[in-house]
Amino acid sequence: MFDNKSILITGGTGSFGVQFVSSLLANYQPKRVIVYSRDELKQYEMEQRFNDSCMRYFIGDVRDKSRLNFAMKGVDFVVHAAALKQVPAAEYNPMECIKTNILGGQNVIEAAIEQNVEKVVALSTDKAANPINLYGATKLASDKLFVAANNLTGMERTRFSVVRYGNVVGSRGSVVPLFARLKAEGAKRYPVTDERMTRFWITLEQGVKFVTNSFRYMHGGEIFVPKIPSMRIVDLVKSIDEFAEINVIGIRPGEKLHEVMCPEEGARNTIEFNDHYLIAPAIRFFDDTIQYRKNAIGEVGRYVEDAFEYSSGTNPDFLTVKQLKELNKAFI
């Protein structure tokens, strides 16, 4: 799919971007791979690892539409991964989060349309479903923008979809590296906000594969949600240190006990496929011939029951301590 194509990744020096570029170069022969981000040091470090002739490194911010327009010239596919993601930082710097996650998202949309990009997939988060913190609220707004963008293009070629998934094992700023550092420092007590807490858990490799597949599945306007396991935070601690003591510090502002990726209120628009759910757009598009039950590669799904909710707390698939230990090996 990506052979002889030009692909741009916003926020391309992040954990996802690095893994996505690695996968592209290993499995395809792209014409150009453009890493678009604002951190010159991370770009320099990434260039030491990925210096293939197809690689391009663009310093730029998604807040800068003119730079996005320039970077997207001749681009076929865009993965929008750039975001301000730290929940406490977003609460303390709300307008900065809004500028990047919402206004920046709209800039990506407008630049993609103006440059006649074929397909755009925007990365979202479980925190965008029924959000209680600003980060989640900005990502929900961003999701709505990318879904509605399909009305801006009409019958032209540019199409937009969203991928929503949960916590990524070992990504920058996540809890696994923190717990691993505490273990290395000889800590006996590990901070846990609430012992009942659960989260969806996905590896970077799984996330990249799902995003790649979403480009194949998409008509435009979908929110794709992978079927992935959940984990209990106390099991995660045990997987890192079986003798650890739990230090309950209380839920932080904007934090939930359990995360939801498909809310019950959206069940009427949720379609189940073998390895994922699809949330069809609630609005009507200019092209009303799309049947979301059948994806672009011919797979047929079924609508879920009215009361369906996909929550990390009621997910039938939970990782065991042993499985978590195996996933965490690379970070401990």
PATI-892527 format. One line per 8 residues: number of its first residue (from 0); their letters; for each residue x, y, z of C-alpha. Coordinates in steps of 0.5 Angstrom, whole numbers, plus 2048, in hexadecimal, padded with zeros to 3 digits. Example, Ala and Ser with C-alpha at 12.3 -4.5 7.8 and 13.67 -1.06 7.14 Angstrom:
residues 2
0	as	819/7F7/810 ~ 81B/7FE/80E
END
This chain:
residues 332
0	mfdnksil	800/800/800 ~ 806/805/802 ~ 80A/803/7FC ~ 80D/809/7F8 ~ 808/80D/7FC ~ 80A/813/800 ~ 808/813/808 ~ 808/819/80D
8	itggtgsf	808/817/814 ~ 806/81D/819 ~ 80A/81D/81F ~ 80E/818/81C ~ 814/818/821 ~ 80F/815/826 ~ 80F/80E/829 ~ 809/80C/823
16	gvqfvssl	80D/810/81E ~ 813/80C/81F ~ 810/805/81F ~ 80C/807/819 ~ 812/809/815 ~ 815/803/817 ~ 810/7FF/814 ~ 80F/803/80E
24	lanyqpkr	816/802/80C ~ 816/7FB/80E ~ 810/7F9/80A ~ 80F/7FE/804 ~ 813/802/7FF ~ 810/809/800 ~ 812/80E/7FC ~ 813/813/801
32	vivysrde	812/813/809 ~ 811/81A/80C ~ 812/81A/813 ~ 80F/821/816 ~ 810/823/81D ~ 813/829/821 ~ 818/826/824 ~ 81F/827/821
40	lkqyemeq	823/822/826 ~ 81E/81D/825 ~ 81E/81D/81D ~ 826/81D/81E ~ 826/817/822 ~ 820/814/81D ~ 825/815/817 ~ 82A/811/81A
48	rfndscmr	826/80B/81A ~ 822/80C/814 ~ 826/80F/80E ~ 823/80C/808 ~ 823/810/802 ~ 81B/811/802 ~ 81C/814/809 ~ 81A/81B/80A
56	yfigdvrd	81A/81F/811 ~ 816/826/811 ~ 816/82A/817 ~ 80F/82D/818 ~ 809/82E/81D ~ 802/82C/81B ~ 800/833/81E ~ 804/835/817
64	ksrlnfam	7FF/834/811 ~ 804/837/80C ~ 809/832/80E ~ 805/82C/80E ~ 802/82E/807 ~ 80A/82E/805 ~ 80B/828/808 ~ 805/824/805
72	kgvdfvvh	807/826/7FE ~ 806/81F/7FA ~ 804/81B/800 ~ 7FF/815/7FF ~ 7FE/813/806 ~ 7FF/817/80D ~ 7FF/814/814 ~ 7FD/81A/819
80	aaalkqvp	801/818/81F ~ 803/81E/822 ~ 7FF/820/829 ~ 800/823/830 ~ 7FF/81D/834 ~ 801/81E/83B ~ 7FA/81E/83F ~ 7FD/823/845
88	aaeynpme	801/827/840 ~ 7FA/828/83C ~ 7F6/82A/842 ~ 7FC/82F/844 ~ 7FD/832/83D ~ 7F6/831/83A ~ 7F6/836/834 ~ 7FD/833/832
96	ciktnilg	7FA/82C/831 ~ 7F4/82F/82E ~ 7F8/833/829 ~ 7FC/82C/827 ~ 7F7/827/827 ~ 7F1/82B/825 ~ 7F3/831/820 ~ 7F9/82C/81E
104	gqnvieaa	7F5/827/81C ~ 7F1/82C/818 ~ 7F7/82E/815 ~ 7F9/827/813 ~ 7F2/826/810 ~ 7F2/82C/80C ~ 7F9/82B/809 ~ 7F7/824/807
112	ieqnvekv	7F1/826/803 ~ 7F5/82C/800 ~ 7FB/827/7FE ~ 7F6/822/7FB ~ 7F9/81D/800 ~ 7F5/816/7FF ~ 7F4/813/806 ~ 7F5/816/80D
120	valstdka	7F5/812/814 ~ 7F5/816/81A ~ 7F7/812/821 ~ 7F2/813/827 ~ 7F2/810/82E ~ 7ED/80D/832 ~ 7ED/813/836 ~ 7E9/816/831
128	anpinlyg	7E3/812/832 ~ 7DF/815/838 ~ 7E5/81A/839 ~ 7E5/81D/840 ~ 7EC/820/83F ~ 7EE/826/83A ~ 7F3/821/836 ~ 7ED/81C/835
136	atklasdk	7E8/822/833 ~ 7ED/825/82E ~ 7EE/81E/82B ~ 7E7/81D/82B ~ 7E6/824/827 ~ 7EC/822/823 ~ 7E8/81B/821 ~ 7E2/81F/81F
144	lfvaannl	7E6/824/81B ~ 7E9/81E/817 ~ 7E3/81A/816 ~ 7DF/820/814 ~ 7E5/822/80F ~ 7E2/81D/80A ~ 7DC/822/809 ~ 7E1/827/807
152	tgmertrf	7E4/823/801 ~ 7DE/821/7FE ~ 7DF/81C/7F8 ~ 7E6/81E/7F8 ~ 7EC/819/7FA ~ 7EE/81B/801 ~ 7EB/817/806 ~ 7EC/817/80E
160	svvrygnv	7EB/812/813 ~ 7ED/811/81B ~ 7F0/80B/81F ~ 7EF/80B/826 ~ 7F3/806/82B ~ 7F5/806/832 ~ 7FC/806/836 ~ 802/804/832
168	vgsrgsvv	807/800/836 ~ 80D/804/837 ~ 80C/80A/833 ~ 80F/810/835 ~ 80C/813/83C ~ 808/80C/83D ~ 808/809/844 ~ 80C/803/842
176	plfarlka	813/807/841 ~ 811/80A/848 ~ 810/804/84C ~ 817/801/848 ~ 81B/807/84B ~ 818/806/852 ~ 81A/7FF/852 ~ 821/800/84F
184	egakrypv	821/805/855 ~ 820/800/85A ~ 819/803/85C ~ 814/7FE/860 ~ 80E/802/85F ~ 80B/804/859 ~ 806/80A/858 ~ 7FF/808/855
192	tdermtrf	7F9/80C/855 ~ 7F4/807/856 ~ 7F4/7FF/857 ~ 7EE/7FE/853 ~ 7F0/802/84D ~ 7F1/7FF/846 ~ 7F3/801/83F ~ 7F3/7FE/838
200	witleqgv	7FA/7FC/836 ~ 7FD/7FC/82F ~ 804/7FB/82D ~ 807/800/828 ~ 808/7FB/823 ~ 800/7F9/823 ~ 7FF/800/823 ~ 803/801/81D
208	kfvtnsfr	800/7FB/819 ~ 7F9/7FD/81B ~ 7FA/804/818 ~ 7FD/801/812 ~ 7F7/7FD/811 ~ 7F2/803/812 ~ 7F5/806/80C ~ 7F2/800/808
216	ymhggeif	7EC/7FF/80C ~ 7EA/807/80B ~ 7E4/80A/807 ~ 7E5/810/80B ~ 7E1/813/811 ~ 7E2/80C/816 ~ 7E5/80C/81D ~ 7E9/805/81D
224	vpkipsmr	7EA/802/824 ~ 7EE/7FC/824 ~ 7EC/7F6/829 ~ 7F2/7F6/82E ~ 7F3/7F3/835 ~ 7F2/7F7/83B ~ 7F7/7F7/841 ~ 7F6/7F8/849
232	ivdlvksi	7FB/7FD/84C ~ 7FC/7F9/852 ~ 7FE/7F3/84D ~ 803/7F8/849 ~ 807/7F9/84F ~ 807/7F2/851 ~ 80A/7F0/84A ~ 810/7F5/84B
240	defaeinv	811/7F3/853 ~ 80D/7EE/856 ~ 80F/7F0/85D ~ 80D/7F7/85C ~ 809/7FB/861 ~ 803/7FF/85E ~ 803/806/860 ~ 7FC/809/85F
248	igirpgek	7FC/810/85D ~ 7F5/812/85B ~ 7F2/813/854 ~ 7F5/819/851 ~ 7F1/81F/84E ~ 7EE/81D/847 ~ 7F0/815/848 ~ 7EB/810/848
256	lhevmcpe	7EA/809/84B ~ 7E9/805/844 ~ 7EA/808/83D ~ 7E4/807/838 ~ 7E6/807/830 ~ 7DF/806/82E ~ 7DA/809/832 ~ 7D3/806/833
264	egarntie	7D0/80D/830 ~ 7D3/80B/82A ~ 7D1/804/829 ~ 7CC/805/824 ~ 7D1/807/81F ~ 7D6/802/821 ~ 7D8/7FC/81D ~ 7DC/7F6/81F
272	fndhylia	7E1/7F3/81A ~ 7E6/7ED/81C ~ 7EB/7F1/81F ~ 7E8/7F8/820 ~ 7E2/7FC/821 ~ 7E0/802/81C ~ 7DC/808/81F ~ 7D9/80A/819
280	pairffdd	7D8/812/818 ~ 7D1/815/81B ~ 7D1/81A/816 ~ 7CF/819/80E ~ 7D4/81A/809 ~ 7D4/81D/802 ~ 7D5/816/800 ~ 7CF/812/803
288	tiqyrkna	7D1/80C/7FF ~ 7D6/809/804 ~ 7D4/803/808 ~ 7D8/803/80E ~ 7D6/7FC/810 ~ 7DB/7FA/80A ~ 7E2/7FC/80A ~ 7E6/7FE/804
296	igevgryv	7E9/7F7/803 ~ 7E2/7F4/804 ~ 7E2/7F1/80B ~ 7DB/7F2/80E ~ 7D9/7F3/815 ~ 7D3/7F3/819 ~ 7D0/7F9/81E ~ 7D1/7F8/825
304	edafeyss	7CB/7F7/82A ~ 7C8/7FE/82D ~ 7CB/7FE/834 ~ 7D2/7FC/831 ~ 7D8/7FF/834 ~ 7E0/7FE/833 ~ 7E3/7FF/83A ~ 7E9/7FD/83D
312	gtnpdflt	7E6/7FB/843 ~ 7E1/7F6/840 ~ 7E5/7F4/83A ~ 7E5/7EC/83A ~ 7ED/7EC/838 ~ 7F1/7EE/83E ~ 7F9/7ED/83E ~ 7FC/7E8/843
320	vkqlkeln	802/7EA/847 ~ 806/7E5/843 ~ 804/7E9/83D ~ 805/7F0/83F ~ 80C/7ED/842 ~ 80E/7EB/83B ~ 80B/7F1/837 ~ 80F/7F6/83C
328	kafi	816/7F2/83B ~ 818/7F7/836 ~ 818/7FD/83B ~ 81A/7FA/842
END
